[in-house]
């Protein structure tokens, strides 16, 4: 096999991986669709694509060879006609001969194109996702870095590896994966109706981070994580929610210090070890004989003839957590832009063109033409597949169940006997509201008890569909009567489902996302922990933004780990001018220890407005606080406090010299004279004399220390009505007071914890 053929086979192998044709054991989601279309995709890769390649090379090479030959023959004839003693040694003929030879040797360009296609697509594909993979390549004067970050000219631009992608992975996959092998077609074909009335449930589970050394989320950025069968207790039987025993296969998902070689083969090795371990232990596990029968059922593939159902499902479980973290928003546009950059950076370098001769430049151009033509076909095909996945992801999902919570006073009394007799509803009320402590409680409940407690909320989920429909039919204008909606869903899909009814109508949004710490890490692709988190947040903030009205405020809780990235993201989405502030939340006054830093006693809440119409209000004051404000006007209560700055160094004239200036006082009113700042002496030059009834007041304390005022001159001039001057008998001097409105105070009640009043409202 020639080098060109080997490079072609390597490219086809990569493309089959890109199109998921090398994963016949994955039988869920998008892969099931791909397997149904596998024949068409294979035909495209092995027949249609190769036809395009041969046609492209054939057109270019034959045309170039014919043109180069004609040029050579014309140059030689011209030399002969002019009587050259040795035509082949003349300069024009030598150049033409070199060009012809280069054209005839262009078959080597075919291998180069295969190699470039492989290198280009390989750098963007990683286990089911298209993204800019990290390449450790040094940038030089003649070669740029492997990627070009798109930049739109703004002062500060936030970019991350997955900026143009939807984050689609949810933590529920990582925590548990349940299957019944008796439902597999391989089992039914071999065993028929065996175990027909007996569920054979198997749970693949990762031990949580709280279980000490088996923490599945502790991995550094450069450390790949693997599914490794649990050492202490790989398999066990435990009682399920149905009362029947269920098999549990336990894994760790962590870094593997024993890893050698490439990630893919090692991942398969660890999976094979897990299957062998489970098979060994099942045979000796008491009560597991039915599981042995079901899981050892053959489920062969073309490449793995001896595969069992156990190995099939273990492959599905690990694949769900190691593949498909993202869907690209515009894969076609992304790859086309990157292709142009790749060609300019890797194939045709401008410095080389400047010094190259014409035949060499023509070789470059021929290679670029073929490379772009073939790559465009592949990009179009890949983009169609990715766009199909995007449509599936963005398609609004069906509501699979709807229930209502209705206070009893809204339900006609004719339904009370059935409500009182419902045991499930009674138990729920006991658990939630301790109604067994209420006067008149009995088992079963009495109708009179319901009439005395009409504020109890009825859950229609505790009743049959007929009862629910009859109750709802009695409530007029149900939509207008609703006071709230609770959605149980994946959050991105929930936001999209609500957009139809709540677009531009929500007043306030509070979210408490995963902090992405070791203890609350999201499911992320190796080496893309922070980038995955930002994409998760960006996708959902974008959808939440559509629900907000102009005056809406969004509050996002976070801690130090992702604070800086979240702030940049929110400024990017809402605009820096609409950031309303950051509240420091005392979540743990005693402090949370960190590996090598300060103990952390706080979290943060970032506030942003949907537009310039949004603002932050003030908390209501206590009676004790209000009592301090003896003064009031049409705006509200206030008190007079000394306008001169108190305190240490920051209150001195030297700290803020521009805040040391005279204020002219006449009676109880004030004004500022015309002044000019003298930068040389760092003082104000007063340009206006005192009036006959005026006195100049400076911020000088009783001991003669020069201090400063609290506000600058522009703030004072903005509204003189905030100020009041009066003569105090204790000192023969004038004192100036400002009148601030009510302001917030801090005390222990506002600690987010067990004792603070916010403890129940914001609990992490």
C-alpha positions in Angstrom: 0.0 0.0 0.0 1.4 3.4 -1.0 1.9 6.2 1.4 -0.9 8.1 -0.3 -3.3 5.1 0.2 -2.3 4.8 3.9 -3.0 8.5 4.5 -6.3 8.0 2.7 -7.2 5.1 4.9 -6.2 7.0 8.0 -8.5 9.9 7.0 -11.5 7.5 6.3 -11.0 5.9 9.7 -11.1 9.3 11.4 -14.2 10.3 9.4 -16.0 7.2 10.5 -15.2 8.1 14.1 -16.5 11.7 13.5 -19.8 10.2 12.1 -20.0 7.7 15.1 -19.8 4.7 12.8 -17.2 3.1 15.1 -19.6 2.8 18.0 -22.1 0.1 17.1 -22.7 -0.7 20.8 -24.2 2.7 21.5 -27.9 2.3 21.2 -29.4 5.5 22.7 -30.3 9.0 21.5 -28.6 10.4 18.4 -26.4 7.2 18.0 -29.5 5.1 17.3 -30.4 7.5 14.5 -26.8 7.4 13.1 -26.9 3.6 13.1 -30.1 3.6 11.1 -28.4 5.8 8.5 -25.0 4.0 8.7 -25.3 2.5 5.2 -25.8 5.9 3.7 -23.0 7.5 5.6 -20.6 4.6 4.8 -21.5 4.9 1.1 -20.7 8.7 1.2 -17.3 8.1 2.9 -16.2 5.1 0.8 -17.7 5.8 -2.5 -19.0 9.3 -3.0 -16.2 11.1 -1.1 -13.5 9.2 -2.8 -15.1 9.9 -6.2 -15.0 13.6 -5.3 -11.4 13.3 -4.3 -10.4 11.5 -7.5 -12.4 14.0 -9.6 -10.7 17.0 -7.9 -7.2 15.6 -8.3 -7.9 14.5 -11.8 -9.2 17.8 -12.9 -6.4 19.8 -11.4 -3.5 17.4 -12.2 -4.5 16.7 -15.8 -5.0 20.4 -16.5 -1.8 21.4 -14.9 0.2 18.7 -16.6 -1.2 19.5 -20.0 -0.6 23.2 -19.5 3.0 22.7 -18.2 3.7 20.3 -21.1 2.4 22.8 -23.7 4.5 25.6 -22.1 7.6 23.4 -22.2 7.1 22.5 -25.8 6.5 26.1 -26.8 9.7 27.2 -25.0 11.8 24.5 -26.6 10.4 25.2 -30.1 11.1 28.9 -29.6 14.7 28.2 -28.6 15.2 25.9 -31.6 13.7 28.5 -33.9 16.2 31.1 -32.7 19.0 28.7 -33.3 20.1 27.9 -29.8 22.9 25.3 -30.0 21.6 23.4 -27.0 17.9 24.4 -26.5 17.5 22.3 -23.3 20.1 24.5 -21.5 18.5 27.8 -22.1 16.9 29.4 -19.1 13.3 29.6 -20.4 13.3 25.9 -21.4 14.9 24.9 -18.0 12.1 26.7 -16.1 9.4 25.2 -18.3 10.9 21.7 -17.9 10.9 22.2 -14.1 7.3 23.3 -14.1 6.3 20.2 -16.2 8.2 17.9 -13.9 6.5 19.5 -10.8 3.1 18.9 -12.4 3.9 15.3 -13.2 5.1 14.7 -9.6 1.9 16.3 -8.2 0.6 12.8 -7.3 2.4 13.4 -4.0 0.1 16.3 -3.4 -2.7 13.8 -3.0 -1.1 12.4 0.1 -0.4 15.9 1.4 -4.1 16.7 1.1 -5.2 13.6 2.9 -2.7 14.4 5.6 -3.9 18.0 5.9 -7.6 16.9 6.0 -6.8 14.4 8.8 -4.8 17.0 10.8 -7.5 19.6 10.4 -10.5 17.5 11.4 -8.6 15.7 14.1 -7.8 18.8 16.0 -11.5 19.8 16.4 -13.0 16.4 17.4 -13.0 14.9 20.9 -15.3 12.1 21.8 -18.5 13.2 20.2 -17.9 17.0 20.4 -16.4 19.5 17.9 -14.3 22.0 19.7 -10.9 23.7 19.6 -8.7 21.1 21.3 -5.6 22.4 23.0 -2.4 22.2 20.9 1.0 22.9 22.4 2.5 24.7 19.4 4.9 27.6 19.6 3.9 30.7 17.6 6.7 32.1 15.4 7.1 34.9 13.0 6.2 32.6 10.1 3.5 30.6 11.8 0.6 31.7 14.0 -0.8 29.8 17.0 -3.2 26.9 16.0 -6.3 28.9 16.5 -7.5 32.5 16.0 -9.9 33.9 18.6 -12.8 35.8 17.0 -12.6 39.4 18.2 -15.1 42.1 17.5 -13.1 45.2 18.6 -14.6 45.8 22.0 -12.3 46.9 24.8 -12.5 43.6 26.8 -13.7 40.4 25.2 -14.7 37.2 27.0 -13.9 34.0 25.1 -13.7 30.4 26.2 -13.2 27.1 24.4 -16.9 26.2 24.2 -18.4 29.7 23.6 -20.3 28.7 20.5 -21.8 25.5 22.0 -24.8 24.4 24.0 -23.9 22.5 27.2 -26.2 19.4 27.2 -24.8 17.2 29.9 -26.8 16.9 33.1 -25.6 15.4 36.4 -28.4 12.8 36.6 -26.5 10.6 34.1 -23.4 10.5 36.2 -25.2 9.6 39.4 -27.1 6.6 38.2 -27.9 4.5 35.2 -30.6 1.8 35.4 -31.5 -0.8 32.9 -33.4 -4.1 32.6 -31.5 -6.6 30.5 -34.6 -8.7 30.0 -36.0 -5.9 27.8 -33.0 -6.2 25.3 -33.8 -7.7 22.0 -30.9 -10.1 22.4 -32.4 -11.5 25.6 -35.9 -11.9 24.1 -34.5 -13.6 21.0 -32.6 -16.1 23.1 -34.7 -16.6 26.2 -38.2 -15.6 25.0 -40.5 -14.8 27.9 -38.1 -15.9 30.7 -38.5 -13.6 33.8 -41.6 -12.1 32.1 -43.2 -11.2 35.5 -40.0 -10.5 37.4 -38.1 -7.3 36.8 -34.3 -7.7 36.6 -33.1 -4.2 37.5 -29.4 -3.3 37.3 -28.1 0.0 38.6 -24.7 1.4 37.6 -23.7 3.9 40.2 -20.8 6.3 41.0 -20.1 6.7 44.7 -20.7 10.3 45.7 -17.9 12.8 46.7 -19.1 12.6 50.3 -17.8 9.0 50.6 -14.2 10.0 51.4 -11.4 8.6 49.3 -13.8 7.5 46.6 -14.5 11.1 45.6 -15.3 11.0 41.9 -14.9 14.7 41.1 -11.4 15.5 42.3 -9.4 15.9 39.1 -7.0 18.6 38.0 -7.3 20.3 34.7 -4.6 18.2 33.1 -5.7 14.9 34.6 -8.0 12.6 32.6 -10.6 10.7 34.6 -11.8 7.1 34.0 -14.5 4.8 35.1 -12.8 2.3 37.5 -14.7 -0.5 39.2 -14.9 0.0 42.9 -12.3 -1.9 44.8 -14.0 -2.5 48.2 -17.5 -3.4 47.0 -17.9 -3.7 43.2 -21.3 -5.4 43.2 -24.1 -5.8 45.7 -27.8 -6.6 46.0 -30.0 -4.0 47.6 -33.8 -3.5 48.0 -35.3 -1.3 45.4 -38.3 1.0 45.6 -40.6 -1.8 44.4 -39.5 -4.1 47.3 -37.5 -6.4 45.1 -33.8 -6.9 45.2 -31.8 -5.0 42.6 -28.2 -5.4 41.4 -25.9 -2.4 42.0 -22.6 -2.1 40.1 -20.4 0.5 41.7 -17.8 2.6 40.0 -15.3 5.4 40.8 -14.9 8.2 38.3 -11.4 9.6 39.0 -7.9 10.1 37.8 -6.0 6.9 37.2 -2.3 7.0 38.3 -1.7 3.7 36.6 -2.6 4.9 33.2 -0.2 4.2 30.3 -0.6 5.0 26.6 -3.5 6.8 25.0 -6.8 7.7 26.6 -9.0 5.6 24.3 -7.3 2.2 24.6 -6.9 2.7 28.4 -10.5 3.6 28.8 -11.5 0.3 27.0 -9.0 -1.6 29.1 -10.6 -0.3 32.4 -14.1 -1.1 31.1 -13.0 -4.7 30.1 -11.5 -5.1 33.6 -14.8 -4.0 35.2 -16.8 -6.5 33.1 -14.4 -9.4 34.1 -14.7 -8.4 37.8 -18.5 -8.2 37.7 -18.7 -11.6 36.0 -16.4 -13.2 38.6 -18.3 -11.8 41.6 -21.8 -12.5 40.2 -21.2 -16.2 40.1 -20.6 -16.3 43.8 -23.2 -13.7 44.9 -26.1 -15.2 46.7 -29.4 -14.5 45.1 -27.9 -13.3 41.8 -28.4 -16.4 39.6 -31.1 -14.6 37.5 -28.8 -11.7 36.9 -26.1 -14.1 35.7 -28.5 -15.6 33.2 -29.7 -12.2 31.9 -26.3 -10.4 31.8 -24.3 -13.2 30.3 -26.7 -13.3 27.3 -24.6 -12.9 24.1 -24.9 -9.5 22.3 -22.2 -9.8 19.6 -21.2 -7.0 17.2 -19.2 -7.3 14.0 -16.0 -6.3 15.8 -16.7 -8.0 19.2 -18.1 -11.5 18.6 -18.1 -12.6 22.3 -19.7 -9.4 23.7 -22.4 -10.0 26.4 -25.3 -7.8 27.5 -23.3 -6.8 30.6 -20.5 -5.4 28.4 -23.0 -3.7 26.1 -24.7 -1.8 28.9 -21.4 -0.9 30.7 -20.3 0.6 27.4 -23.5 2.6 27.1 -23.2 3.8 30.7 -19.6 5.1 30.3 -20.4 6.5 26.9 -23.2 8.6 28.2 -20.7 10.3 30.6 -17.6 10.5 28.3 -19.2 11.6 25.1 -21.5 14.4 23.8 -21.1 17.2 26.3 -21.9 19.9 23.7 -23.8 20.7 20.6 -22.3 23.3 18.3 -24.6 26.3 17.5 -23.1 26.8 14.0 -20.6 24.0 13.3 -20.6 24.7 9.5 -19.6 28.4 10.0 -17.1 27.5 12.7 -15.3 24.9 10.6 -15.3 27.0 7.4 -13.7 29.9 9.3 -11.2 27.6 10.9 -10.4 25.9 7.5 -9.5 29.3 6.0 -7.2 30.0 8.9 -5.7 26.6 8.8 -4.9 26.9 5.1 -3.3 30.3 5.5 -1.4 29.1 8.6 -0.4 25.5 7.7 -0.6 25.1 3.9 0.1 28.4 2.2 2.5 30.7 4.1 2.9 34.1 2.7 6.6 34.3 3.5 7.2 31.2 1.4 5.2 32.6 -1.5 7.2 35.7 -1.6 10.4 33.8 -2.2 9.0 30.8 -4.2 9.2 30.5 -8.0 6.1 30.2 -10.1 5.9 26.4 -10.3 6.0 26.2 -6.5 3.3 28.8 -6.1 1.1 26.9 -8.6 1.7 23.8 -6.5 0.5 25.6 -3.5 -2.6 26.9 -5.3 -3.5 23.4 -6.7 -3.2 21.9 -3.2 -5.3 24.6 -1.6 -8.0 24.3 -4.3 -8.3 20.5 -3.8 -8.1 20.8 0.0 -10.9 23.4 0.2 -13.1 21.5 -2.2 -12.9 18.2 -0.3 -13.1 19.9 3.1 -16.2 21.9 2.2 -18.0 18.6 1.3 -17.1 17.1 4.6 -18.0 20.2 6.5 -21.4 20.4 4.8 -22.1 16.8 5.8 -20.9 17.2 9.4 -22.9 20.4 9.7 -26.1 18.7 8.6 -25.7 16.1 11.4 -24.8 18.6 14.1 -27.7 20.9 13.0 -30.0 17.9 13.3 -28.9 17.4 16.9 -29.3 21.1 17.6 -32.9 21.0 16.3 -33.6 18.0 18.6 -32.0 19.8 21.6 -33.8 23.1 20.9 -37.2 21.5 20.1 -39.5 22.3 23.0 -40.1 19.2 25.0 -43.5 17.7 25.8 -44.9 18.1 29.2 -45.3 14.6 30.5 -47.3 15.3 33.6 -49.2 18.2 35.1 -50.5 18.5 38.6 -52.0 21.3 40.7 -51.8 22.4 44.3 -55.2 24.0 45.2 -56.2 25.2 48.7 -59.3 23.5 49.9 -61.3 26.8 50.1 -61.3 26.9 46.3 -62.8 23.4 46.0 -66.6 22.8 46.3 -67.6 21.0 49.4 -69.1 18.1 47.4 -65.6 16.9 46.9 -64.7 17.0 50.6 -65.7 13.3 51.4 -63.4 12.0 48.7 -60.6 14.3 49.9 -61.0 13.2 53.5 -60.8 9.5 52.5 -57.6 9.9 50.6 -54.8 8.2 52.6 -52.0 9.5 50.4 -53.1 13.1 50.8 -53.5 12.7 54.6 -49.9 11.4 54.9 -48.5 14.2 52.9 -50.3 16.8 55.1 -48.9 15.1 58.2 -45.3 15.2 56.8 -45.5 18.8 55.6 -47.8 20.6 58.0 -48.0 18.2 61.1 -51.8 18.2 60.9 -51.8 15.3 63.4 -51.2 18.0 66.0 -54.3 20.0 64.9 -57.5 20.0 66.9 -60.1 17.6 65.4 -57.5 15.4 63.6 -58.5 11.8 63.1 -57.7 8.8 60.8 -59.4 8.9 58.4 -60.0 12.6 58.2 -63.4 14.0 58.7 -65.2 16.5 56.5 -65.6 18.9 59.4 -61.8 18.9 59.9 -61.4 20.0 56.2 -63.9 22.8 56.7 -62.0 24.1 59.7 -58.6 24.0 57.8 -59.5 25.3 54.3 -56.0 26.7 53.8 -54.5 23.2 53.4 -53.2 22.7 49.8 -54.6 19.7 48.0 -52.2 17.9 45.6 -54.0 16.5 42.6 -51.1 14.1 42.2 -52.5 12.1 45.1 -55.8 11.6 43.3 -56.9 9.8 40.1 -57.4 11.6 36.8 -61.2 11.6 37.0 -61.1 13.5 40.3 -58.6 16.0 39.0 -60.6 16.7 35.9 -63.8 17.2 37.9 -62.2 19.6 40.4 -60.5 21.6 37.7 -63.8 21.9 35.8 -65.3 23.6 38.8 -62.6 26.3 38.9 -63.4 29.2 36.6 -60.6 30.8 34.6 -57.9 28.4 35.9 -55.0 30.3 34.3 -56.0 33.6 36.0 -56.4 31.8 39.3 -52.9 30.4 39.4 -50.5 32.1 41.8 -47.4 30.2 40.8 -45.9 27.5 38.6 -43.4 24.9 39.7 -41.5 23.1 36.9 -39.6 19.9 37.4 -37.3 19.6 34.4 -33.8 20.0 33.0 -33.3 23.8 33.5 -32.5 24.8 30.0 -35.6 23.0 28.6 -37.7 24.4 31.4 -36.7 28.0 30.5 -37.5 27.4 26.9 -40.9 25.9 27.7 -41.8 28.9 29.9 -40.8 31.5 27.2 -44.1 31.3 25.4 -46.1 32.4 28.4 -43.6 34.3 30.5 -41.5 36.2 27.8 -40.7 39.7 29.0 -42.9 39.4 32.1 -40.7 38.2 35.0 -39.8 40.8 37.6 -37.0 39.0 39.4 -34.9 35.9 38.9 -32.8 34.1 41.5 -30.6 31.2 40.6 -28.2 29.1 42.7 -26.1 27.2 40.1 -23.5 24.5 40.9 -20.4 26.3 42.3 -18.1 23.9 40.3 -16.1 23.2 43.4 -14.7 19.7 44.1 -17.7 19.0 46.2 -20.3 20.3 43.7 -18.6 19.9 40.3 -20.7 19.7 37.1 -20.2 16.9 34.7 -17.4 18.1 32.5 -15.2 17.0 29.7 -11.6 16.3 30.7 -9.5 19.5 30.6 -12.6 21.7 30.1 -14.0 22.1 33.6 -14.3 25.9 33.7 -15.2 26.2 30.0 -18.0 23.7 30.4 -19.3 25.6 33.4 -19.3 28.9 31.5 -21.2 27.4 28.6 -23.8 25.9 31.0 -24.3 29.3 32.5 -24.3 31.3 29.3 -26.9 29.0 27.7 -29.2 29.4 30.6 -28.6 33.1 31.3 -29.5 33.7 27.6 -32.8 31.9 28.0 -33.5 33.5 31.4 -32.9 37.0 29.8 -35.7 36.5 27.4 -38.2 36.1 30.3 -37.1 39.4 32.0 -39.0 42.6 31.6 -37.1 45.9 31.3 -37.1 46.6 35.0 -36.2 43.0 36.0 -33.3 42.1 38.3 -31.4 38.8 38.2 -29.5 37.5 41.2 -26.9 34.7 40.9 -25.3 33.0 43.9 -21.7 31.9 43.6 -18.5 31.5 45.6 -14.8 32.3 44.9 -14.1 29.4 42.5 -16.2 30.8 39.5 -16.9 34.3 40.8 -14.5 36.1 38.3 -15.7 34.2 35.3 -19.4 34.6 36.3 -19.0 38.4 36.7 -17.4 38.7 33.2 -20.1 36.5 31.7 -22.9 38.6 33.3 -21.2 41.8 32.1 -21.0 40.3 28.7 -24.7 39.3 28.7 -26.3 42.2 30.5 -23.8 45.0 29.9 -21.4 46.5 32.4 -23.6 49.5 32.8 -26.5 47.2 34.1 -24.5 45.4 36.8 -26.2 46.5 40.0 -23.6 45.2 42.5 -22.3 42.3 44.5 -23.6 41.2 47.9 -21.2 39.4 50.2 -23.2 36.7 51.9 -21.9 35.4 55.3 -22.7 31.7 54.7 -20.3 30.2 57.2 -19.1 32.6 60.0 -16.7 29.9 61.4 -15.1 29.5 57.9 -14.7 26.7 55.5 -11.1 25.4 55.3 -9.3 25.4 52.0 -6.3 23.3 51.0 -3.8 26.1 50.9 -5.5 29.5 51.6 -7.7 31.4 53.9 -10.8 29.8 55.4 -13.8 31.0 53.5 -16.7 32.4 55.5 -18.7 33.9 52.7 -20.3 33.5 49.2 -21.5 36.1 46.8 -24.7 37.1 45.0 -24.2 39.1 41.8 -27.1 41.4 40.7 -27.7 42.6 37.2 -30.6 44.5 35.6 -32.3 43.6 32.3 -31.9 47.3 31.2 -31.2 50.7 32.6 -34.8 50.7 34.0 -33.8 48.2 36.7 -32.8 49.4 40.1 -32.3 48.0 43.6 -34.7 49.0 46.4 -34.0 49.2 50.2 -34.8 46.8 53.0 -37.5 48.0 55.5 -36.2 49.4 58.8 -36.9 48.1 62.2 -38.8 50.2 64.8 -35.6 50.8 66.7 -33.9 52.1 63.5 -36.8 54.3 62.6 -36.9 55.8 66.1 -33.4 57.4 65.4 -34.8 59.5 62.6 -36.5 62.4 64.5 -36.8 64.5 61.3 -39.1 64.0 58.4 -40.2 65.6 55.2 -42.3 64.8 52.1 -39.8 62.0 51.2 -39.6 60.3 54.6 -37.8 60.2 57.9 -34.2 61.2 58.3 -31.6 62.5 60.8 -28.9 65.1 60.8 -25.4 63.8 61.1 -22.1 65.6 61.1 -20.9 66.4 57.5 -17.3 66.5 58.6 -15.5 63.2 58.0 -14.6 61.3 61.2 -12.1 58.5 61.6 -8.4 57.9 61.0 -6.0 58.8 58.2 -8.7 58.6 55.5 -10.6 61.5 57.2 -7.6 63.8 57.0 -7.1 66.7 54.6 -4.0 65.0 53.2 -6.0 61.9 52.2 -8.5 63.8 50.0 -7.3 67.4 49.6 -10.1 68.2 47.1 -12.6 67.6 49.9 -11.2 70.3 52.0 -13.0 73.5 51.0 -14.9 76.4 52.6 -18.7 76.4 52.8 -20.4 79.8 53.2 -23.1 79.7 55.9 -25.8 82.3 56.4 -28.3 81.4 59.2 -29.2 77.8 58.6 -28.6 77.8 54.9 -25.4 77.1 53.0 -23.8 77.7 49.6 -20.4 77.1 47.9 -18.4 80.0 46.6 -16.8 80.0 43.2 -13.5 78.1 43.4 -10.6 76.9 41.2 -8.4 73.9 41.9 -4.7 74.8 42.3 -2.8 71.6 41.4 0.6 73.1 42.3 -0.3 73.6 46.0 -3.1 70.9 46.1 -5.7 73.4 47.4 -8.8 75.3 46.3 -8.4 79.0 45.3 -11.5 80.8 46.5 -12.7 83.3 43.8 -15.6 84.8 45.7 -15.7 87.0 48.9 -18.0 86.3 51.8 -21.4 88.1 51.9 -22.2 90.5 54.8 -24.2 87.8 56.7 -22.1 84.8 55.8 -19.5 82.8 57.7 -16.9 80.5 56.1 -16.9 77.0 57.6 -14.0 74.5 57.1 -13.8 70.9 58.2 -11.5 71.5 61.2 -12.0 69.6 64.4 -12.1 71.1 67.9 -8.4 70.3 68.4 -7.5 72.2 65.2 -6.9 69.1 63.0 -7.7 69.7 59.4 -10.1 67.1 58.2 -12.3 66.8 55.1 -15.9 66.9 54.1 -17.7 63.6 53.2 -18.7 64.8 49.7 -17.0 66.6 46.9 -18.1 70.1 45.8 -20.2 68.8 42.8 -22.3 66.6 45.0 -22.9 69.4 47.5 -23.9 71.8 44.8 -26.3 69.3 43.4 -28.8 69.9 46.2 -28.3 72.4 49.0 -31.6 71.2 50.6 -29.8 68.2 52.0 -27.8 70.5 54.4 -28.6 72.4 57.5 -26.3 74.6 59.6 -26.7 75.5 63.2 -24.7 77.0 66.0 -23.9 74.8 68.9 -23.4 76.2 72.4 -20.7 73.7 73.4 -18.2 75.2 71.0 -18.2 78.8 69.8 -18.0 77.7 66.2 -20.3 76.7 63.4 -21.2 73.1 62.7 -22.5 71.7 59.4 -24.7 68.7 59.2 -26.0 66.7 56.3 -29.3 65.0 56.1 -29.1 61.4 54.7 -32.0 59.3 54.1 -32.5 55.9 55.8 -29.8 53.5 55.0 -29.2 49.8 55.6 -27.5 48.3 58.7 -25.7 45.0 59.2 -26.4 42.7 62.0 -26.2 38.9 62.8 -29.7 38.4 61.6 -28.6 38.8 58.0 -26.0 35.9 58.2 -27.0 33.1 55.8 -26.8 30.2 58.2 -28.7 28.4 60.8 -29.6 31.5 62.8 -30.0 34.2 60.2 -33.4 35.2 58.9 -32.1 34.5 55.4 -31.1 31.0 56.3 -34.2 29.4 54.9 -34.4 31.7 51.9 -30.8 31.2 50.6 -29.4 27.9 51.7 -26.5 26.3 49.9 
